[in-house]
Amino acid sequence: MGIGEVFAIACALMWASAVVLYKYVGDSMSANTLNLVKNLIGLGLLIPTALVVEGLTLPSLSGEQWLILVASGYGGIAIADTFYLQALRHLGAGRTAIVASLYSPFVVILSILFLGESLALWQWLGFLLVLLGILIAVYQRRYQAVDREQLVVGVALASSSVFLTAAGVVAMKPILDNSGFFWMVSLRLLAGIVGMVLYIVLRGQIQSTWRVVTQEQHPWLWIVVAAVLGTYFAMLFWLGGFKYTDASVASVLNETANMFIIVMAWLFLKEELNRRKIIGVMLTFIGVVVFLGLVTPPGAA
């Protein structure tokens, strides 16, 4: 297992830790506002890191590569997050989580088509086990009732959100090999934040958002800790994983976040860990072991 694979799993662990903290914090502010706040905190840490590690020298990118960087941030953060939050309103968390499982299939397909990547037979088996484990773990017997129009719109929004995230990171994969990694991560996040602020301004919500952040009581300690883990470290590990290993490999390992969330929510939030979740977690773990080649099925090559 190389450094890229380690980064991809570390990203999943950091993100899962942040999700559990956000659940612990509760709904002290809207999802849109929290999303903006956590990204601003992350940017406030990324820029000093870039200055310390890389100085004032920005990445040496062509005009096309700069466009890809900005589009990846704007589409993969601002638009994708907005679509995802809207999908939650139409579908609820359970259905949205199932659609979100399209992330790694999208990345794998796009990587094969545009990056020339490929998976060995045993990696395909591991990938399918991971995907099956996640679907079993997030499946719910009862979902909130929605009409057909809500279902169609919600699925379209959720799948578009996941596709934009996948397309953005696959498009960035070739330019991550350039120098200036920390600046690329910082500027990508900045592009996403600018897009989010524009969305708030166009909806006339800038004053209400500012009032919620500055005048209401919030558990800031836990929000900051979650942002450090889920935005700063997770984003560095996420893009670091894509930099040092194949995009298809990194994306499958990113999916283990759901496994970590289930286990950590049981340990720290005392959420139910039923048989279905246990089976899902075990399948995901076995899938990762097979996918990484730690155990290769007989006859697979």
C-alpha positions as CSV (number, residue, x, y, z in Angstrom):
1,M,0.0,0.0,0.0
2,G,1.5,3.3,-1.2
3,I,1.3,6.8,0.2
4,G,-1.6,7.7,-2.1
5,E,-3.7,4.8,-0.7
6,V,-2.8,5.9,2.8
7,F,-3.8,9.5,2.0
8,A,-7.2,8.3,0.5
9,I,-8.0,6.3,3.6
10,A,-6.8,9.1,5.9
11,C,-9.2,11.4,4.0
12,A,-12.1,9.1,4.7
13,L,-11.2,8.9,8.4
14,M,-10.8,12.7,8.7
15,W,-14.1,13.3,7.0
16,A,-15.9,10.7,9.0
17,S,-14.6,12.3,12.2
18,A,-15.9,15.7,11.1
19,V,-19.3,14.2,10.2
20,V,-19.7,12.7,13.7
21,L,-18.7,16.0,15.3
22,Y,-21.2,17.9,13.1
23,K,-23.9,15.4,14.2
24,Y,-22.8,16.0,17.9
25,V,-23.0,19.8,17.4
26,G,-26.5,19.5,15.9
27,D,-28.4,22.1,13.8
28,S,-27.1,25.3,15.4
29,M,-26.9,26.9,11.9
30,S,-28.3,26.0,8.4
31,A,-26.4,23.5,6.3
32,N,-25.5,26.2,3.7
33,T,-24.1,28.5,6.4
34,L,-22.2,25.7,8.1
35,N,-20.7,24.7,4.7
36,L,-19.5,28.3,4.1
37,V,-18.1,28.6,7.6
38,K,-16.2,25.3,7.6
39,N,-14.7,26.2,4.2
40,L,-13.6,29.6,5.4
41,I,-11.9,28.0,8.4
42,G,-10.2,25.5,6.1
43,L,-9.0,28.3,3.8
44,G,-7.7,30.2,6.8
45,L,-5.5,27.3,7.5
46,L,-4.6,26.3,4.0
47,I,-3.2,29.7,2.9
48,P,-0.7,30.0,5.8
49,T,0.3,26.4,5.1
50,A,0.9,27.2,1.5
51,L,2.9,30.3,2.4
52,V,5.1,28.4,4.9
53,V,5.7,25.3,2.6
54,E,5.8,27.0,-0.8
55,G,6.3,30.7,-0.2
56,L,4.7,33.2,-2.5
57,T,5.4,31.2,-5.6
58,L,2.1,30.2,-7.3
59,P,1.8,27.0,-9.3
60,S,3.3,27.1,-12.8
61,L,0.1,26.3,-14.8
62,S,-1.0,27.1,-18.3
63,G,-4.1,29.1,-18.9
64,E,-6.1,25.9,-19.6
65,Q,-4.9,24.4,-16.3
66,W,-5.8,27.5,-14.3
67,L,-9.3,27.3,-15.9
68,I,-9.5,23.6,-14.8
69,L,-8.4,24.5,-11.3
70,V,-11.0,27.2,-10.9
71,A,-13.8,25.2,-12.6
72,S,-13.0,22.3,-10.3
73,G,-13.4,24.4,-7.2
74,Y,-16.5,26.3,-8.4
75,G,-18.3,23.2,-9.8
76,G,-17.0,20.6,-7.3
77,I,-17.6,22.8,-4.2
78,A,-20.0,25.6,-4.8
79,I,-22.4,24.0,-7.3
80,A,-22.1,20.4,-6.1
81,D,-22.7,21.3,-2.5
82,T,-25.7,23.4,-3.3
83,F,-27.2,20.6,-5.4
84,Y,-26.5,18.1,-2.6
85,L,-28.2,20.2,0.0
86,Q,-31.2,20.6,-2.3
87,A,-31.3,16.9,-2.9
88,L,-31.5,16.3,0.8
89,R,-34.7,18.4,1.0
90,H,-36.3,16.3,-1.9
91,L,-35.1,12.8,-0.9
92,G,-34.1,12.8,2.7
93,A,-30.8,11.6,4.1
94,G,-31.3,7.9,3.4
95,R,-32.1,8.1,-0.3
96,T,-29.5,10.8,-0.9
97,A,-26.8,8.6,0.7
98,I,-27.6,5.8,-1.7
99,V,-27.3,8.1,-4.7
100,A,-24.1,9.5,-3.3
101,S,-22.6,6.0,-3.7
102,L,-22.3,6.9,-7.4
103,Y,-19.2,8.9,-6.5
104,S,-16.6,6.1,-7.0
105,P,-18.3,4.6,-10.1
106,F,-18.3,8.0,-11.7
107,V,-14.6,8.5,-10.9
108,V,-13.7,5.0,-12.1
109,I,-15.6,5.5,-15.4
110,L,-14.2,9.0,-16.0
111,S,-10.7,7.8,-15.1
112,I,-10.8,5.0,-17.6
113,L,-12.2,7.2,-20.3
114,F,-10.0,10.3,-19.9
115,L,-7.0,9.2,-17.9
116,G,-6.4,5.8,-19.4
117,E,-6.5,4.1,-16.0
118,S,-7.6,0.5,-15.5
119,L,-8.4,-1.9,-12.7
120,A,-7.3,-5.5,-12.3
121,L,-10.0,-8.2,-12.0
122,W,-9.4,-8.5,-8.2
123,Q,-9.7,-4.7,-7.9
124,W,-13.1,-4.8,-9.6
125,L,-14.2,-7.5,-7.2
126,G,-13.0,-5.4,-4.2
127,F,-14.7,-2.3,-5.7
128,L,-18.0,-4.2,-6.0
129,L,-17.7,-5.5,-2.4
130,V,-17.1,-1.9,-1.1
131,L,-20.1,-0.6,-3.1
132,L,-22.3,-3.4,-1.9
133,G,-21.2,-2.9,1.7
134,I,-22.0,0.8,1.5
135,L,-25.4,0.2,0.0
136,I,-26.3,-2.3,2.6
137,A,-25.1,0.0,5.4
138,V,-27.1,3.1,4.3
139,Y,-30.2,1.2,3.2
140,Q,-33.3,2.0,5.3
141,R,-36.5,0.0,5.4
142,R,-38.6,3.1,5.7
143,Y,-38.1,6.4,3.8
144,Q,-39.9,9.6,4.0
145,A,-42.8,9.7,1.6
146,V,-42.1,11.7,-1.6
147,D,-44.1,12.1,-4.8
148,R,-42.7,11.1,-8.2
149,E,-41.7,14.6,-9.2
150,Q,-39.8,15.1,-5.9
151,L,-38.1,11.8,-6.4
152,V,-37.0,12.5,-10.0
153,V,-35.7,16.0,-9.1
154,G,-34.0,14.8,-6.0
155,V,-32.2,12.0,-7.8
156,A,-31.2,14.3,-10.6
157,L,-29.8,16.9,-8.1
158,A,-27.9,14.3,-6.0
159,S,-26.4,12.5,-9.0
160,S,-25.4,15.8,-10.6
161,S,-23.7,16.8,-7.4
162,V,-21.7,13.6,-7.2
163,F,-20.9,13.8,-10.9
164,L,-19.6,17.3,-10.6
165,T,-17.4,16.3,-7.6
166,A,-16.1,13.3,-9.5
167,A,-15.5,15.2,-12.8
168,G,-13.8,18.1,-10.9
169,V,-11.2,15.9,-9.2
170,V,-10.6,13.7,-12.3
171,A,-10.0,16.9,-14.3
172,M,-7.5,18.1,-11.7
173,K,-5.6,14.8,-11.5
174,P,-3.1,15.6,-14.4
175,I,-2.2,19.0,-13.0
176,L,-1.7,17.8,-9.4
177,D,1.8,16.6,-10.5
178,N,2.8,20.2,-11.0
179,S,4.7,22.0,-8.2
180,G,2.7,24.2,-5.8
181,F,0.3,21.5,-4.4
182,F,-0.7,23.5,-1.3
183,W,-1.5,26.6,-3.4
184,M,-3.6,24.5,-5.8
185,V,-5.6,23.1,-2.9
186,S,-6.0,26.6,-1.4
187,L,-7.0,28.3,-4.7
188,R,-9.4,25.5,-5.6
189,L,-11.2,26.0,-2.2
190,L,-11.1,29.8,-2.7
191,A,-12.9,29.4,-6.1
192,G,-15.6,27.3,-4.4
193,I,-16.0,29.8,-1.6
194,V,-16.4,32.7,-4.1
195,G,-19.1,30.7,-5.8
196,M,-20.9,30.0,-2.5
197,V,-20.8,33.7,-1.5
198,L,-22.1,34.7,-4.9
199,Y,-25.0,32.3,-4.5
200,I,-25.8,33.8,-1.0
201,V,-25.6,37.4,-2.4
202,L,-27.9,36.6,-5.4
203,R,-30.5,35.1,-3.0
204,G,-30.3,38.2,-0.8
205,Q,-29.2,36.2,2.2
206,I,-25.9,37.9,3.0
207,Q,-27.3,39.9,6.0
208,S,-29.2,37.0,7.4
209,T,-26.2,34.7,7.1
210,W,-23.9,37.3,8.7
211,R,-26.4,37.7,11.6
212,V,-26.6,33.9,12.2
213,V,-22.9,33.6,12.3
214,T,-22.1,36.6,14.5
215,Q,-25.1,37.1,16.7
216,E,-26.4,33.6,17.6
217,Q,-24.8,31.1,20.0
218,H,-22.9,28.3,18.4
219,P,-20.6,25.5,19.7
220,W,-17.6,27.1,18.0
221,L,-15.0,24.9,19.5
222,W,-16.5,21.8,18.0
223,I,-17.3,23.5,14.7
224,V,-13.7,24.6,14.4
225,V,-12.3,21.2,15.3
226,A,-14.7,19.6,12.7
227,A,-13.6,22.1,10.1
228,V,-9.9,21.4,10.7
229,L,-10.5,17.7,10.3
230,G,-13.1,17.7,7.6
231,T,-11.9,20.6,5.4
232,Y,-8.3,21.3,6.1
233,F,-6.9,17.8,6.6
234,A,-9.5,15.9,4.6
235,M,-9.1,18.1,1.6
236,L,-5.3,17.8,1.7
237,F,-5.5,14.0,2.1
238,W,-8.2,13.8,-0.6
239,L,-6.2,15.6,-3.3
240,G,-3.0,14.1,-2.0
241,G,-4.5,10.6,-2.6
242,F,-5.4,11.6,-6.1
243,K,-1.9,13.0,-6.7
244,Y,0.0,9.9,-5.6
245,T,-2.2,7.1,-6.8
246,D,-4.7,6.4,-9.6
247,A,-8.0,8.4,-9.3
248,S,-10.0,5.2,-9.5
249,V,-8.1,3.7,-6.6
250,A,-8.4,6.8,-4.4
251,S,-12.1,7.2,-5.0
252,V,-12.9,3.6,-4.0
253,L,-10.9,4.1,-0.8
254,N,-12.6,7.4,-0.1
255,E,-15.9,5.4,0.1
256,T,-14.7,3.9,3.4
257,A,-15.8,7.1,5.1
258,N,-19.3,5.6,5.5
259,M,-17.8,2.6,7.3
260,F,-15.9,4.9,9.7
261,I,-19.0,7.1,10.2
262,I,-21.1,4.1,11.2
263,V,-18.5,2.7,13.7
264,M,-17.7,6.2,15.2
265,A,-21.3,7.1,15.5
266,W,-21.9,3.9,17.5
267,L,-18.8,4.5,19.7
268,F,-19.3,8.2,20.4
269,L,-22.9,9.1,19.7
270,K,-24.4,5.8,20.9
271,E,-26.2,5.3,17.6
272,E,-27.7,1.9,16.9
273,L,-25.3,-0.7,15.3
274,N,-27.7,-3.3,13.9
275,R,-27.0,-6.4,12.0
276,R,-27.5,-4.7,8.6
277,K,-24.9,-2.1,9.4
278,I,-22.4,-4.7,10.8
279,I,-22.7,-6.7,7.5
280,G,-22.3,-3.5,5.5
281,V,-19.1,-2.5,7.4
282,M,-17.7,-6.0,7.2
283,L,-18.3,-6.2,3.4
284,T,-16.7,-2.8,3.0
285,F,-13.7,-3.8,5.0
286,I,-13.3,-7.1,3.1
287,G,-13.7,-5.1,-0.2
288,V,-10.9,-2.7,0.8
289,V,-8.6,-5.6,1.7
290,V,-9.2,-7.3,-1.6
291,F,-9.0,-4.0,-3.6
292,L,-5.6,-3.2,-2.1
293,G,-4.3,-6.6,-3.0
294,L,-3.7,-7.5,0.7
295,V,-5.7,-10.7,-0.1
296,T,-6.1,-11.7,-3.7
297,P,-8.9,-14.2,-4.5
298,P,-7.7,-17.5,-6.2
299,G,-7.6,-17.2,-9.9
300,A,-8.0,-13.4,-9.9
301,A,-5.4,-11.4,-11.8
